[in-house]
């Protein structure tokens, strides 16, 4: 037997290596825009809070609103 016939065919080796790879996360364009909008809103809220020193986050109230307190 030669080395070529003893080894597995290249197509089988490549399909096996592809099966071992974790699949990448596929996000639809609508979700990408929604995430971008969320990040933009959070950034605007952060800058607004930074420029308004009177605004103080009451963490206990915030946790109660989320049902965690």
C-alpha positions as a Python dict, from the first residue, in 0.01 Angstrom:
ca = {
    (1, 'X'): (0, 0, 0),
    (2, 'X'): (119, 345, -75),
    (3, 'X'): (84, 638, 162),
    (4, 'X'): (-179, 793, -56),
    (5, 'X'): (-412, 495, -53),
    (6, 'X'): (-358, 428, 319),
    (7, 'X'): (-461, 777, 423),
    (8, 'X'): (-818, 897, 413),
    (9, 'X'): (-930, 1100, 114),
    (10, 'X'): (-882, 1477, 147),
    (11, 'X'): (-1255, 1543, 130),
    (12, 'X'): (-1319, 1322, 434),
    (13, 'X'): (-1038, 1488, 629),
    (14, 'X'): (-1163, 1837, 553),
    (15, 'X'): (-1523, 1750, 643),
    (16, 'X'): (-1406, 1599, 970),
    (17, 'X'): (-1204, 1910, 1058),
    (18, 'X'): (-1505, 2128, 976),
    (19, 'X'): (-1723, 1917, 1205),
    (20, 'X'): (-1477, 1973, 1490),
    (21, 'X'): (-1493, 2352, 1457),
    (22, 'X'): (-1757, 2531, 1663),
    (23, 'X'): (-2009, 2700, 1439),
    (24, 'X'): (-1994, 3077, 1438),
    (25, 'X'): (-2284, 3273, 1578),
    (26, 'X'): (-2504, 3396, 1294),
    (27, 'X'): (-2700, 3710, 1373),
    (28, 'X'): (-2958, 3846, 1132),
    (29, 'X'): (-2924, 4208, 1017),
    (30, 'X'): (-3238, 4304, 1210),
    (31, 'X'): (-3084, 4185, 1537),
    (32, 'X'): (-2759, 4365, 1455),
    (33, 'X'): (-2948, 4694, 1410),
    (34, 'X'): (-3142, 4633, 1730),
    (35, 'X'): (-2817, 4575, 1921),
    (36, 'X'): (-2662, 4887, 1769),
    (37, 'X'): (-2968, 5089, 1871),
    (38, 'X'): (-2950, 4948, 2225),
    (39, 'X'): (-2581, 5040, 2255),
    (40, 'X'): (-2653, 5390, 2123),
    (41, 'X'): (-2935, 5438, 2375),
    (42, 'X'): (-2713, 5319, 2658),
    (43, 'X'): (-2434, 5555, 2552),
    (44, 'X'): (-2671, 5851, 2532),
    (45, 'X'): (-2816, 5766, 2873),
    (46, 'X'): (-2466, 5738, 3017),
    (47, 'X'): (-2357, 6076, 2882),
    (48, 'X'): (-2681, 6234, 2997),
    (49, 'X'): (-2633, 6092, 3346),
    (50, 'X'): (-2271, 6210, 3347),
    (51, 'X'): (-2377, 6563, 3259),
    (52, 'X'): (-2656, 6568, 3519),
    (53, 'X'): (-2487, 6538, 3860),
    (54, 'X'): (-2822, 6551, 4044),
    (55, 'X'): (-2927, 6221, 3890),
    (56, 'X'): (-2839, 5936, 4123),
    (57, 'X'): (-2915, 5572, 4059),
    (58, 'X'): (-3098, 5412, 4350),
    (59, 'X'): (-2977, 5054, 4308),
    (60, 'X'): (-3223, 4904, 4556),
    (61, 'X'): (-3515, 5059, 4367),
    (62, 'X'): (-3369, 4948, 4036),
    (63, 'X'): (-3338, 4589, 4159),
    (64, 'X'): (-3695, 4594, 4287),
    (65, 'X'): (-3817, 4714, 3947),
    (66, 'X'): (-3638, 4416, 3790),
    (67, 'X'): (-3793, 4180, 4044),
    (68, 'X'): (-3462, 4097, 4209),
    (69, 'X'): (-3499, 4275, 4541),
}
